[in-house]
Amino acid sequence: MAIAEFRFPSQVLQTPVAFNAILPDSGDGPFAVLYLLHGMYDDYTGWMRRSRIEVYVEGLPLVVIMPNGQNSFYANVHDGPQFHHHIVSEVIANVERLLPVKRTRAGRAIGGLSMGGYGAMRLALTHPDEFVSVHSHSGALMRGSVRCSAKDEPHIHSIFGSDPTGTPHDLIALARYARRSGKMPRILFDCGTEDFTLEANRAFHAALTTMHIPHEYREFPGGHTWDYWDEHIRQAIDFHAAALRIRRNK
């Protein structure tokens, strides 16, 4: 496998940015793409440093892109950074300009962990015509569907406001929108039974079930840890491979 780091000046964020890429070691492309998002207090190097993602995608005709989201929840912040717009308009555009990847919905998937699980679901449900599948590990999936509290950190209030329900931050509202679009991506999310986001994941599962939106939800032993995410990213890769209609080279 080849690993590359790309740097470019972001016009949206008005700052230099970077993303990591894992590239197949054979084939001419165009390849399917998985955009893989990091969690809070981490960066675009997290998946490479703390998981075996390079090993798990070996032999697949798949490019993995790991962009930077800081602590933004991959949202557009009022009077602040526009990370949602940055991913959609700059990261994807640069990947498709620089690398031999597919440029259609059928060739794009997205996923992430914790904050990145929320971000992946937000991007996929906001742009169901851009992604064929989405997954989340231990995602903060109800973050935009409940009122903020006094216990939340100040930057949470700056992103979501006091009551984000019904806004573009609300994954339940976005799921309704995606369903109306007629292009619902395939959805997978999981959570550890000792994870502090467990009730939020169960609540999101219940909401999707009530709306009759097809999805897969799984619970496994484990907490909010890299041991858990490193284990279950392998299942997510298989899920995306099926949606992207790609197979591992023998």
Protein Blocks (a to p, Z undefined) as FASTA:
>chain_A
ZZdddddddfklopacdddddddfedjbjaddddddddehiafklmmmmmcklmmmgoia
cddddddekjnoopacehiacfklmmmmmmmmmmmmmpccdfbfklgccddehjlmmmmm
mmmmmmmmlbfbdcdehiafklmmcccdfkbcfklmmmnomblghiaklmklmmmmmmmn
opaccddddddfkbfklmmmmmmmmmmmmnopacdddddeddddfklmmmmmmmmmmmmm
mmnopacdZZ
